[in-house]
C-alpha cells in the first residue's frame, strides 16, 4: 500500500497524527506496538519495511506462548514518523481515542527478502523491544486482510498488568494520556517551561545590561576565514553505528522546520554558506575538545552556556547516513535511535555536530541518573541532543574558525527545529549572576568559552572551562563490600582514580541504588572478578578520619573486580584524607575508558 489511504482517512487540521511521508527504503527495521483505545480497545502492530510502517490491528494483543495465535487485521500503511506518535486522536476523527506507545524496538526478518516474503503471505521475524523479545510469525489467511500473528521460538513471560498499562515512551498510563492536553508528539515534546523560561530568559536577563553587540550571536554575520592550520583529526576508526539518511519530512521536527517543504529544494538555495576550509569527506571520528575545571570565573572575555549532565556525543551526517558516537568513539545509534532520526531530518548535506545527549526531569533539568535509568529500561524521560558546536557544514571544516562564527552557523542550521535536536544558547558574559541563577534552579554548573577560540580537537587547553556548583566526576570501580541488613547483592562500591603509581582508593559509595540496579551491577561484576586488589594504597593501617579507610581485616571481606567499569559519582567534597564525603552513585559511564579517569583538580 501507499500512504494515500492513510492521508485520505485523516483531517490533519483536526488530528495531531503525523502527515509524514515515505522514508528511504533501507532506513531501518524498527517496530512499534501502540495500544489504541478507539471504539474498541486493540493493539496496533507496525513493522518498518519499504519506507513505511506495515500495520495490523490485533484485537486481543500479542501472543506470548509458543504456538499461540492472534487475529491481526491488515490496515493501511502508516508513515515511519508514526512510530513515535502517542496521545489522543479527537473523537469524530478516524480512529478517535487514546494511543499509547506500548512497546518499540527493532526487529530482524529471518529472510533475505522480507518484503517479498510479506507479499507472499508469510513473514518470520525476531522482535527486540522493551517488552517483547523473541520470535513471531505473520501468516495471511486466504489472501485477504485477515492474518494470524503466531508466537514462535520459546515461550515469553507475559507482560504484567502494570507494564501493560505503561507507555515505554512517556511512562504514562492510558488514563494519564487520555487526560493530557490533546496530544502531542511525545518524542518531540518541548522541554518544560521552567527550563526554557527560567534558564533561557531569567539567566539571560541577569546580564542583559552588560551585553554588548559583539556578544550577541543572533546578529553575527560570517566573516572571512582566518588563515592558519586547522586542528588535526583524531585517528580514523571503524565506521560503526551508521543509520541511513532520511528525508527532512521524516518526523515532525522536519514538518515544523519553518514551514519548509519535505523536499527542501528551494530552501537549499537560501541556506547561508559555511565559512572555512573545504573538506572532501566527513571524518570518521573527531575527538571532542575538553573543558578545564576552575574554581572561579577567570578574567577576560568569556561566554557562558549551561553545563549539561549527560552523554557527550558527536553527530556525523553525510550522504551515507548518520553516525552518533560517544566521546571515545563508541556507537550510540542503537541506544538513542530517536536522536539519530532527528539528526537525519536536518536539512543539510553533511555536518559534524558536537553536543550532549540529556534526559530531562520534571523540572526541565538534565539528570544523569534519569539517563542511566533510561539506558536500563527503568524510566522513559524525554531525551534531547543539545548541540553547542558545529565542526563541519556542507563540505566546510569550521574548526579553525572562531567560536562565535561556528555557533552562528549552528544556530542557523537548527533555526525552526524544536524537536529532539536543540541549539544550546549562550547565556551571557557575566558569570556571577549566571552562577547564582543556575544554583537557584538546581543546575550542575556553567561552561565558559573564549569567543574567539578555535576548536582544538582532543585538547584541554583552557579555552573552554567548567564551573561546577557541586562536586561530580568519574571514578573507577575496583571492588565491593558484602551486603548488610536487608540489602541484597553488595553493600558499597569501592572506587578510585588513577594517580601516580596506579589506581588510588578514593572511598566507598553505598547510596544511589535500587534493587534492580544492585542486581544489574552485581551481574556485571561477576564477569570481571579477580583475586588481586587493584588499589595501590590499600590496605591502610587504620580507618580514616571520616570512616572511609579500608584495613587489611576489612579487605578480606571485600570482593575485587578488574578496574574496567567507570561510575559517575556525586559527592559533597574531598576530605583531608583524600576521601569522598557523602558520595552518591549516579550511573555507569560507558563513554569513558577507565584508564583516563583521574582526580579532577581546579587550576
C-alpha positions in Angstrom: 0.0 0.0 0.0 1.0 3.6 -0.5 0.2 6.4 2.1 -2.7 7.7 0.0 -5.2 5.6 2.0 -3.7 6.9 5.3 -3.9 10.5 4.2 -7.4 10.2 2.8 -8.8 9.0 6.1 -7.5 11.8 8.2 -8.1 15.6 8.5 -4.7 16.9 9.6 -6.3 20.2 10.6 -8.0 18.3 13.5 -5.7 15.4 14.4 -2.2 15.7 15.7 -1.2 12.5 13.9 1.9 12.9 11.6 1.2 13.5 7.9 4.7 12.3 7.3 6.0 10.7 4.1 7.8 7.7 2.9 11.3 7.2 4.3 14.2 5.8 2.2 13.7 2.1 1.6 16.6 0.9 3.7 16.1 3.3 6.6 15.9 0.5 9.2 14.0 -2.4 10.8 12.1 -0.9 13.7 8.8 -1.9 15.1 6.1 -0.3 17.4 3.1 -1.7 19.2 0.6 1.0 20.0 -2.3 0.4 22.5 -5.3 2.1 21.0 -8.5 2.8 22.9 -10.7 3.5 19.8 -14.3 2.3 19.6 -12.8 -1.0 20.8 -9.5 -1.4 22.6 -6.9 -3.1 20.5 -3.2 -3.1 19.7 -1.7 -1.8 16.5 1.4 -3.8 15.4 3.7 -2.0 12.9 6.9 -3.0 11.2 9.1 -0.6 9.3 9.5 -2.1 5.8 9.9 -0.4 2.4 9.9 3.1 3.7 6.6 2.9 5.6 5.1 1.1 8.6 3.3 -2.1 7.6 0.4 -2.2 10.1 -2.0 -4.7 11.6 -4.8 -4.2 14.2 -4.6 -7.0 16.8 -7.8 -7.1 18.9 -6.6 -9.4 21.7 -3.0 -8.3 21.9 0.3 -10.1 21.4 0.6 -13.9 21.9 3.2 -15.0 24.4 3.2 -18.8 24.4 4.7 -20.8 21.6 2.1 -21.7 19.0 -0.5 -19.2 20.3 -2.3 -17.3 17.6 -4.0 -13.9 17.4 -6.1 -12.5 14.6 -4.3 -9.5 13.0 -6.2 -7.3 10.5 -4.0 -5.7 7.9 -4.7 -2.0 7.7 -3.3 0.9 5.7 0.4 1.7 5.7 1.4 4.4 8.1 4.3 6.9 7.8 7.5 6.0 9.6 7.2 9.1 11.8 4.0 7.4 13.3 6.4 5.2 15.3 6.7 8.0 17.9 3.0 9.0 18.0 1.4 9.0 21.4 -1.6 11.0 22.5 -5.3 11.4 21.8 -7.0 11.4 18.4 -10.1 13.6 18.6 -13.5 11.9 18.6 -15.1 12.1 15.2 -11.8 11.5 13.5 -10.7 8.2 12.1 -9.5 6.0 14.9 -10.6 8.6 17.6 -9.3 7.7 21.0 -6.1 7.5 23.1 -2.9 6.0 21.6 -0.1 4.7 23.8 3.4 3.6 22.6 3.1 0.2 24.3 6.4 -1.2 23.0 9.0 -0.4 20.4 12.4 -1.5 19.3 14.0 -3.3 16.4 13.1 -6.4 14.5 15.2 -8.9 12.5 13.5 -10.5 9.5 14.6 -14.1 9.2 14.8 -14.0 5.4 16.8 -12.1 2.9 13.8 -10.6 1.1 11.2 -9.7 3.9 9.0 -7.5 1.6 8.8 -10.3 -1.0 8.1 -12.8 1.8 5.4 -10.5 3.2 3.8 -10.1 -0.2 3.7 -13.9 -0.4 1.7 -14.0 2.8 4.2 -15.0 5.5 6.9 -13.3 7.5 9.1 -14.8 10.2 10.9 -12.3 12.4 12.6 -11.6 15.8 11.5 -8.7 18.0 13.9 -6.9 20.3 11.8 -4.4 22.2 11.5 -3.1 25.8 8.7 -5.6 26.5 8.6 -8.0 23.5 11.6 -10.3 22.9 11.6 -13.4 20.7 10.2 -14.9 17.5 6.9 -14.4 15.9 5.2 -15.2 12.5 2.7 -13.3 10.4 0.6 -15.6 8.2 -2.1 -14.4 5.8 -5.5 -16.1 5.7 -7.0 -16.9 2.2 -5.4 -13.9 0.5 -7.4 -11.2 2.3 -6.7 -8.6 5.0 -7.0 -11.1 7.9 -3.7 -12.5 9.1 -2.6 -14.6 12.1 0.1 -13.4 14.4 1.7 -16.5 15.8 4.3 -16.9 18.6 7.3 -18.9 17.5 10.5 -19.9 19.3 10.4 -20.1 23.1 7.6 -19.0 25.4 7.8 -15.5 26.6 6.8 -14.4 30.1 3.5 -12.4 29.8 3.7 -8.7 30.4 2.5 -7.7 33.8 -0.8 -5.7 34.3 1.3 -2.7 35.3 3.6 -2.9 32.3 0.6 -3.4 30.0 -0.8 0.0 31.1 2.6 1.8 30.9 4.0 3.6 27.9 7.6 2.8 27.1 7.9 6.4 25.7 6.5 8.5 28.5 5.9 6.1 31.4 2.3 7.2 31.5 -0.9 5.1 31.8 -3.8 5.2 29.3 -5.8 7.3 31.8 -3.0 9.8 32.2 -2.6 10.1 28.4 -6.3 10.5 27.9 -6.4 13.3 30.5 -3.5 15.1 28.8 -3.7 18.1 26.6 -4.8 16.8 23.2 -1.6 15.5 22.1 1.1 15.7 21.1 4.1 14.3 19.6 5.6 12.7 22.7 9.0 12.2 21.2 9.1 15.8 20.0 7.6 17.5 23.1 9.1 20.7 24.3 11.1 20.7 27.5 9.2 22.0 30.5 8.6 25.7 30.6 10.6 26.1 33.8 13.7 25.1 31.9 13.0 27.2 28.8 11.8 30.3 30.7 13.9 30.2 33.8 17.2 29.3 32.2 17.0 30.9 28.7 15.1 34.0 29.9 15.9 34.6 33.6 19.6 33.8 33.3 19.8 35.7 30.1 18.1 38.7 31.6 20.5 38.6 34.6 23.2 40.1 32.4 21.2 42.0 29.7 22.7 45.3 30.8 26.2 44.1 30.3 25.7 42.5 26.9 27.5 44.1 24.0 26.7 43.8 20.4 29.9 41.8 20.0 28.4 39.0 22.2 25.0 38.8 20.5 25.2 35.7 18.4 21.9 36.2 16.6 23.3 39.4 15.0 26.6 37.9 13.9 27.4 37.6 10.2 30.0 35.1 9.0 33.4 36.7 8.5 36.1 35.7 6.0 38.0 32.6 7.2 41.2 33.2 9.1 44.5 31.8 7.8 46.2 29.1 9.8 46.3 25.4 10.1 43.2 23.6 11.3 43.2 21.4 14.3 44.3 17.9 13.5 41.8 15.0 13.3 41.9 12.1 15.7 42.8 8.8 14.2 40.1 7.5 12.0 38.3 4.5 13.4 35.9 1.9 12.0 32.7 3.4 10.8 30.1 2.0 13.2 26.6 2.8 14.1 25.5 4.2 10.8 21.9 5.0 10.2 20.7 5.6 6.7 19.8 9.3 5.8 16.1 10.3 6.0 14.3 13.0 4.1 13.5 16.0 6.1 9.9 15.0 6.1 10.8 12.1 8.3 9.4 13.2 11.7 7.6 16.2 13.0 10.7 18.1 13.5 11.1 18.3 9.8 7.5 19.1 9.2 7.7 22.1 11.6 11.0 23.4 10.3 10.0 26.9 9.4 7.3 25.6 7.1 9.8 24.1 4.7 8.5 21.6 2.2 9.6 18.0 2.5 11.9 18.1 -0.5 13.5 21.3 0.7 14.5 22.1 -2.9 14.1 25.9 -2.7 15.4 26.1 0.9 18.8 24.8 0.0 19.4 27.9 -2.1 18.6 30.1 0.9 21.0 28.5 3.4 23.9 30.7 4.4 27.2 29.5 3.1 29.5 28.0 5.6 32.9 29.5 6.1 36.2 27.6 6.4 38.4 25.2 4.6 36.9 22.7 2.1 36.7 19.1 3.4 36.1 16.4 0.8 34.9 13.8 3.3 33.2 13.8 6.7 35.8 12.5 9.2 35.3 9.0 10.7 35.7 10.5 14.2 36.8 13.7 15.8 37.9 13.6 19.4 35.9 16.3 21.3 37.5 19.4 22.8 37.5 19.4 26.6 36.8 21.9 29.3 39.2 22.7 32.2 37.8 22.7 35.7 38.3 26.0 37.5 37.2 27.3 41.0 36.1 30.7 40.0 35.4 32.7 36.8 38.6 33.9 35.3 39.2 37.5 34.0 38.9 38.3 30.3 36.2 37.8 27.7 34.1 34.7 28.1 30.7 33.5 27.0 28.8 31.0 29.2 26.5 28.1 28.5 24.6 25.5 30.6 26.7 22.6 31.8 24.6 19.6 30.9 24.7 16.3 32.9 24.5 13.7 30.1 26.5 11.9 27.5 28.9 13.9 25.3 28.2 12.9 21.7 29.3 13.7 18.1 26.7 13.5 15.3 28.2 12.9 11.9 25.7 13.4 9.0 26.7 12.7 5.4 25.4 11.0 2.2 25.9 7.6 3.9 23.6 8.4 6.8 24.1 9.4 10.4 26.7 8.2 12.9 26.2 9.1 16.6 29.4 8.5 18.5 30.5 8.9 22.2 33.5 11.0 23.2 35.7 7.8 22.9 34.3 6.7 19.6 31.7 4.2 20.7 28.4 4.0 18.7 25.3 5.5 20.3 22.9 4.8 17.4 21.4 1.6 18.9 20.9 3.3 22.3 19.4 6.5 21.0 17.7 5.8 17.7 15.3 8.7 18.1 18.3 11.1 18.2 19.7 9.6 15.0 16.3 10.1 13.3 16.2 13.7 14.4 19.7 14.4 13.0 18.7 12.6 9.8 15.8 15.0 9.5 18.0 18.1 9.4 18.1 19.9 6.1 21.8 19.7 5.5 24.1 17.8 3.1 26.7 17.0 5.6 27.6 18.2 9.1 29.5 17.3 12.3 27.8 18.5 15.4 29.2 18.4 18.9 26.7 18.2 21.8 25.3 16.4 24.7 22.5 13.8 25.0 20.4 14.5 28.1 17.4 13.2 29.9 15.2 15.9 31.5 13.5 15.6 34.8 10.0 17.1 35.6 11.6 20.5 36.3 13.4 20.5 32.9 16.9 19.8 34.4 19.3 17.4 32.8 19.7 14.3 35.0 22.4 11.7 34.6 20.5 9.3 36.9 17.5 9.5 34.6 19.7 8.9 31.6 21.1 5.8 33.3 17.6 4.7 34.2 16.5 5.1 30.5 19.5 3.0 29.5 18.4 0.2 31.9 14.8 0.4 30.6 13.5 1.6 34.1 12.3 5.1 33.1 11.3 6.9 29.9 12.1 10.6 30.3 12.2 13.0 27.4 15.6 12.9 25.6 17.2 15.7 23.7 20.5 16.3 21.9 21.7 19.8 22.9 24.0 21.0 20.2 26.7 23.5 21.2 29.3 23.4 18.4 29.4 22.9 14.6 32.7 21.5 13.3 31.7 20.8 9.6 28.9 22.0 7.4 28.2 21.3 3.8 31.7 20.3 3.0 33.5 23.0 5.0 35.7 22.4 8.0 34.9 25.1 10.6 37.3 24.1 13.4 39.8 26.9 12.6 37.0 29.5 12.8 36.2 31.5 16.0 33.6 30.0 18.3 31.2 32.9 17.6 31.1 32.1 13.9 30.7 28.3 14.5 27.8 29.0 16.9 26.2 31.4 14.5 26.2 28.8 11.7 24.9 26.2 14.1 22.0 28.5 15.2 21.1 29.0 11.5 21.2 25.2 10.8 18.8 24.5 13.7 16.5 27.5 13.2 12.9 26.4 13.3 13.7 22.9 14.8 12.0 22.3 18.1 12.4 18.5 18.0 15.0 16.4 19.7 18.0 18.4 18.4 18.2 21.7 20.3 20.5 24.6 20.0 22.4 25.3 23.2 22.3 29.1 23.5 24.9 31.4 25.1 23.5 32.7 28.4 25.8 35.8 28.5 29.2 37.0 29.6 28.9 37.8 33.3 29.4 34.6 35.2 28.4 35.6 38.8 24.7 36.3 38.2 24.5 33.3 35.9 26.0 31.1 38.6 23.6 32.4 41.2 20.6 31.7 38.9 22.0 28.3 38.0 22.3 27.4 41.7 18.8 28.6 42.3 17.5 26.4 39.5 19.5 23.3 40.7 21.7 23.1 37.6 25.1 21.4 37.5 27.1 24.5 36.6 28.3 26.5 33.6 30.7 26.0 30.7 32.8 29.1 29.8 34.3 29.5 26.4 36.5 32.1 24.7 34.5 33.8 22.0 37.5 33.7 19.6 38.6 30.2 20.4 39.1 27.7 17.6 38.0 24.1 18.1 41.1 22.3 19.5 40.5 18.6 18.8 41.0 16.4 21.8 42.7 19.2 23.8 42.0 20.7 27.3 43.8 23.9 26.5 41.8 26.2 28.9 39.9 28.0 26.1 36.9 26.1 27.5 36.4 26.0 31.3 33.8 24.4 33.6 32.4 25.9 36.8 30.7 23.3 38.9 28.1 24.0 41.5 28.5 20.6 43.1 31.2 18.0 43.0 30.8 15.3 40.5 33.2 13.2 38.4 34.0 9.7 37.2 35.6 7.0 39.3 36.9 3.5 38.5 35.1 0.6 40.3 37.7 -1.7 41.9 35.5 -3.9 44.1 32.6 -4.0 46.5 31.9 -4.8 50.2 29.5 -7.5 51.3 25.7 -6.8 51.7 24.3 -6.0 55.1 20.9 -5.8 56.6 18.1 -6.1 54.1 20.2 -5.0 51.1 21.0 -7.8 48.6 24.0 -8.3 46.3 26.5 -5.9 47.7 27.0 -3.2 50.4 29.1 -0.4 48.8 31.3 0.1 45.8 35.0 0.7 46.3 36.1 3.3 43.8 39.3 5.2 42.9 41.2 7.3 40.4 44.5 7.0 38.6 47.2 8.9 40.3 51.0 8.5 40.3 51.8 4.8 40.7 48.4 3.4 39.8 44.7 3.2 40.9 44.3 5.0 44.2 41.4 4.2 46.5 39.0 7.2 47.0 36.2 5.9 49.1 33.1 3.7 49.4 29.8 4.5 47.7 26.8 3.0 49.3 23.8 5.1 48.2 22.1 5.8 44.9 21.0 2.2 44.2 17.7 0.3 43.9 17.3 -3.4 43.9 17.2 -3.7 40.1 20.4 -1.7 39.8 22.1 -3.7 42.5 21.3 -6.9 40.6 22.4 -5.5 37.3 25.7 -4.3 38.7 26.3 -7.5 40.6 25.8 -9.5 37.5 28.4 -7.4 35.6 30.9 -7.7 38.4 30.8 -11.5 38.3 32.2 -11.4 34.8 35.3 -9.4 35.9 36.1 -10.7 39.3 39.7 -11.0 40.3 41.7 -12.1 43.3 44.0 -9.1 43.3 43.1 -5.8 44.9 43.6 -3.1 42.2 44.2 -0.2 44.6 47.9 0.6 45.2 47.2 2.4 48.5 45.4 -0.4 50.3 45.4 -1.8 52.9 45.5 1.1 55.4 46.8 0.7 58.9 43.7 2.3 60.4 40.3 3.6 59.4 40.3 7.1 58.0 39.1 10.1 59.9 35.9 10.1 58.0 35.4 6.3 58.3 36.4 5.6 54.6 39.6 3.7 55.2 40.0 0.0 54.4 42.1 -2.1 56.7 43.6 -5.5 55.9 40.9 -7.1 58.0 38.2 -5.4 56.1 39.8 -6.2 52.7 39.4 -10.0 53.4 35.6 -9.4 53.3 35.7 -7.4 50.0 35.3 -8.7 46.5 37.7 -7.3 43.9 37.0 -6.7 40.2 39.2 -5.7 37.3 39.3 -1.9 37.1 37.3 -1.7 33.9 34.0 -0.1 34.8 33.6 3.7 35.3 30.9 5.2 37.7 29.6 8.7 37.8 29.6 9.9 41.4 28.2 13.0 43.1 29.7 14.0 46.4 30.0 16.8 48.9 33.7 17.3 48.9 37.2 15.7 49.1 38.2 15.2 52.7 41.7 15.9 54.1 42.3 12.2 53.9 41.6 12.4 50.2 38.4 10.5 50.6 34.9 11.2 49.2 32.4 12.7 51.6 28.7 11.8 51.1 29.2 10.1 47.7 26.1 9.1 45.7 26.1 6.7 42.7 24.6 8.2 39.6 25.3 5.6 37.0 27.8 3.8 34.8 29.7 5.7 32.1 30.2 3.6 29.0 31.7 6.6 27.2 35.0 7.0 29.0 37.8 4.5 29.3 38.8 3.6 32.9 42.5 4.3 32.2 41.6 8.0 31.6 39.9 8.6 35.0 42.0 10.9 37.2 41.1 13.2 40.0 39.7 16.5 38.6 41.6 19.4 40.2 40.8 23.1 39.6 43.6 25.2 38.1 
